């Protein structure tokens, strides 16, 4: 059996609020709301599904796995749009690693993710 990515699932305190943020961020919509579980419709590329499940206690500290997102209108414009939706900028890394610049953000519940520009070295 070969594993493949079926869904990215966020543990969170408020699945409805967090799924609304990510639906806007990814340009999709809520496909199903089951109270403690909310699922988004697949994104345009249909490659990854996203789910949000209510948990009673947050994981302390920095999340050890995060998404690196790209495309859209470019990193700077996307970061501005995501901040307007409720994200917070944590860190920006520009000109240090050849071929990639990125901004680390947190969603409204503190989950970190990056928006990156990949360019030729």
C-alpha positions in Angstrom: 0.0 0.0 0.0 1.2 3.5 -0.9 0.2 6.3 1.4 -1.2 9.5 0.0 -2.3 12.7 1.6 -6.1 12.6 2.2 -6.7 15.7 4.3 -5.0 18.3 6.4 -6.9 18.5 9.7 -6.6 21.3 12.2 -7.3 20.8 15.9 -9.0 23.9 17.1 -11.3 25.5 19.7 -13.8 27.0 17.2 -14.1 24.9 13.9 -16.6 27.3 12.4 -14.5 30.4 12.9 -11.2 28.8 11.8 -12.8 27.1 8.8 -14.3 30.4 7.7 -10.8 32.0 7.8 -9.2 29.1 5.7 -12.2 29.0 3.3 -11.6 32.7 2.5 -7.8 32.2 2.5 -8.0 29.3 0.0 -10.8 30.6 -2.1 -13.2 27.7 -1.3 -16.3 27.1 0.9 -17.5 24.9 3.7 -18.7 21.6 2.3 -20.0 20.2 5.6 -20.5 21.5 9.2 -21.2 18.8 11.8 -20.8 20.9 14.9 -17.4 19.6 16.2 -16.2 18.8 12.7 -16.2 21.1 9.6 -14.9 20.2 6.2 -14.0 22.5 3.3 -14.8 21.9 -0.3 -11.7 20.9 -2.3 -9.7 23.8 -3.6 -9.7 24.6 -7.3 -6.8 22.2 -7.9 -8.7 19.6 -5.9 -5.5 18.3 -4.5 -5.9 18.7 -0.7 -9.0 18.6 1.5 -9.1 20.5 4.8 -10.9 19.6 8.0 -11.3 21.3 11.4 -12.1 19.5 14.6 -12.9 20.8 18.0 -10.5 19.8 20.7 -10.8 20.7 24.4 -7.1 21.7 24.9 -4.7 23.4 22.6 -1.3 21.9 21.9 1.3 24.0 23.7 4.2 25.6 21.8 4.9 25.9 18.1 3.4 23.4 15.8 6.0 21.1 14.4 4.5 20.6 10.9 3.2 23.5 8.8 2.0 24.3 5.3 4.0 26.3 2.8 1.6 28.0 0.5 2.4 29.7 -2.8 0.9 31.1 -5.9 -1.9 33.6 -5.9 -1.0 37.2 -6.4 2.5 37.0 -5.0 3.8 36.7 -1.5 3.6 40.4 -0.4 0.0 40.8 -1.8 -1.1 37.4 -0.3 0.3 38.2 3.1 -1.6 41.5 3.1 -4.8 39.8 2.1 -4.3 37.1 4.8 -3.6 39.7 7.5 -6.9 41.4 6.5 -8.7 38.1 7.0 -7.2 37.7 10.5 -3.7 36.2 10.2 -0.7 37.6 12.1 2.8 38.0 10.6 5.4 36.2 12.7 8.6 36.4 10.7 9.8 37.3 7.2 12.8 35.6 5.5 14.0 37.4 2.4 17.3 36.9 0.5 18.8 34.4 2.9 18.0 31.1 1.3 18.7 30.9 -2.5 15.5 30.5 -4.5 12.9 31.1 -1.8 11.6 34.0 0.2 8.8 33.4 2.7 6.7 35.0 5.4 5.6 33.0 8.4 2.1 33.8 9.7 -0.3 32.5 12.3 -4.0 31.8 11.6 -6.6 33.2 14.1 -5.9 30.2 16.5 -2.1 30.4 16.3 -1.4 27.7 13.8 1.7 28.7 11.8 2.0 28.5 8.0 4.1 30.2 5.4 3.5 32.0 2.2 6.5 31.7 -0.2 7.9 33.0 -3.4 10.0 30.4 -5.2 12.3 31.8 -7.8 15.3 30.8 -9.9 18.6 30.7 -8.2 
